[in-house]
């Protein structure tokens, strides 16, 4: 199972050469193709996963392009951010949107219980609300739900990836240490 995932990831992860040839990236290529944004480190990989989740859930178009550009500002791993945007695809999008609609519906229901309607009031006075309505072409229920689901998913994926990365590194070190001790034991014995 994990071997199939990694082979799929290798096939679909954009390479530096592909990004360099992309006509939309070409004006910013010197920044997007910076070496530190393509290294797999304990900080850049969780940032890339979280950014990819956020962009993948909120934006229904040009996700890889936006993930690559936003990677600059947070120093996230560009290929990981681009690959993680595939969280939304024709199979998962209906489920994500249905869950987001339910979350938005529940939040606005609780908001309506208060006299001042703080969430609804905030959404109506900001330009972010107009942007969300334009992006989703839906009402405030889905737009609010998508934002909440995207932020929560990004935060959870950042934490899980950070812990998994740390566990993987500890496993590699333990394995290397065991090999070194076995070699020393074979030489001494």
Secondary structure, 3 states (H helix, E strand, C coil): CHHHHHHHHHHHCCCHHHHHHCCCCHHHHHHHCCHHHCCCCCCHHHHHHHHHHHHHHHCCCCHHHHHHHHHHHHCCCHHHHHHHHHHCCCCCHHHHHHHHHHHHHHHHHHHHCCCCCHHHHHHHHCHHHHHHHHHHCCCHHHHHHHHHHHHHHHHHHHHHHHHHHHHHHHHHHHHHHHHHHHHHHHHHC
